[in-house]
Amino acid sequence: MSRNTKINVLLLLVVAALAVLPLALGLGDHKEEPFAGADAEAETAITEIEPDYEPWFSPLYEPPSGEIESALFALQAALGAGVLAYYFGLHRGRKQGEQRALEREGATEESPAERS
């Protein structure tokens, strides 16, 4: 097994552990919404500290349910990942194209006598 494969397997195991451990250990069981986002946690903390707090502005769009909000967040994450993957793929493809062009250029400069 190559070094890169070992690193990839290790990273995959770490990501899986980060996803499974909070569920297995029961983290957040004492809360009404155990895995609420940071916005909800901040709102709860602010209202506990200052019950009369008035937000400076309201959201432009308020989804009708938490499921739709989660779906929109997942869509946003997928679009971001797609843009990053496209950029890195394009960058790698250009490098490979340049390398192949240099290899072809070096092969055409050799004379037929040098090749044999």
NORCORLIN-V359426 format. One record per residue. N is the residue number from 1. RES is the residue in three letters. PHI is phi in whole degrees, 0 to 359 (NA if undefined). D_LAST is the distance of its C-alpha to the last C-alpha in Angstrom with 1 decimal. Layout:
BEGIN
n=[N,N]
res=[RES,RES]
phi=[PHI,PHI]
d_last=[D_LAST,D_LAST]
END
This chain:
BEGIN
n=[1,2,3,4,5,6,7,8,9,10,11,12,13,14,15,16,17,18,19,20,21,22,23,24,25,26,27,28,29,30,31,32,33,34,35,36,37,38,39,40,41,42,43,44,45,46,47,48,49,50,51,52,53,54,55,56,57,58,59,60,61,62,63,64,65,66,67,68,69,70,71,72,73,74,75,76,77,78,79,80,81,82,83,84,85,86,87,88,89,90,91,92,93,94,95,96,97,98,99,100,101,102,103,104,105,106,107,108,109,110,111,112,113,114,115,116]
res=[MET,SER,ARG,ASN,THR,LYS,ILE,ASN,VAL,LEU,LEU,LEU,LEU,VAL,VAL,ALA,ALA,LEU,ALA,VAL,LEU,PRO,LEU,ALA,LEU,GLY,LEU,GLY,ASP,HIS,LYS,GLU,GLU,PRO,PHE,ALA,GLY,ALA,ASP,ALA,GLU,ALA,GLU,THR,ALA,ILE,THR,GLU,ILE,GLU,PRO,ASP,TYR,GLU,PRO,TRP,PHE,SER,PRO,LEU,TYR,GLU,PRO,PRO,SER,GLY,GLU,ILE,GLU,SER,ALA,LEU,PHE,ALA,LEU,GLN,ALA,ALA,LEU,GLY,ALA,GLY,VAL,LEU,ALA,TYR,TYR,PHE,GLY,LEU,HIS,ARG,GLY,ARG,LYS,GLN,GLY,GLU,GLN,ARG,ALA,LEU,GLU,ARG,GLU,GLY,ALA,THR,GLU,GLU,SER,PRO,ALA,GLU,ARG,SER]
phi=[NA,285,297,296,295,297,296,297,295,298,297,296,294,296,297,297,296,295,279,269,302,300,287,291,276,73,294,89,295,282,263,293,244,296,239,289,285,296,298,294,297,294,298,297,296,294,291,290,285,227,298,268,296,247,298,288,208,246,296,292,222,249,300,292,212,294,294,292,299,295,296,296,295,296,296,299,295,294,296,297,296,296,296,297,297,299,299,293,295,297,298,293,298,296,298,296,296,296,295,295,296,294,296,295,298,291,286,282,284,289,277,300,289,288,289,269]
d_last=[37.7,35.9,37.9,37.9,39.3,42.0,43.0,43.2,45.3,47.6,48.0,48.8,51.4,53.0,53.3,54.8,57.3,58.3,59.1,60.9,62.8,65.3,66.2,66.5,68.5,70.8,70.3,72.5,74.8,77.8,77.0,78.0,74.5,72.3,69.0,70.3,68.2,68.7,70.7,73.2,73.5,74.1,76.7,78.6,78.5,79.8,82.6,83.7,83.8,85.2,86.8,87.7,84.2,83.3,79.6,78.7,77.1,76.4,73.1,72.1,71.6,73.1,71.6,74.3,73.2,71.1,68.7,67.9,67.4,65.0,63.1,62.8,61.6,59.0,57.9,57.6,55.5,53.2,52.8,52.0,49.5,47.9,47.6,46.1,43.6,42.6,42.2,40.0,37.9,37.4,36.5,34.0,32.5,32.1,30.4,27.9,27.4,26.8,24.3,22.3,22.5,21.2,18.2,17.5,18.2,15.7,12.9,14.0,14.1,10.4,9.3,6.9,5.7,5.6,3.8,0.0]
END
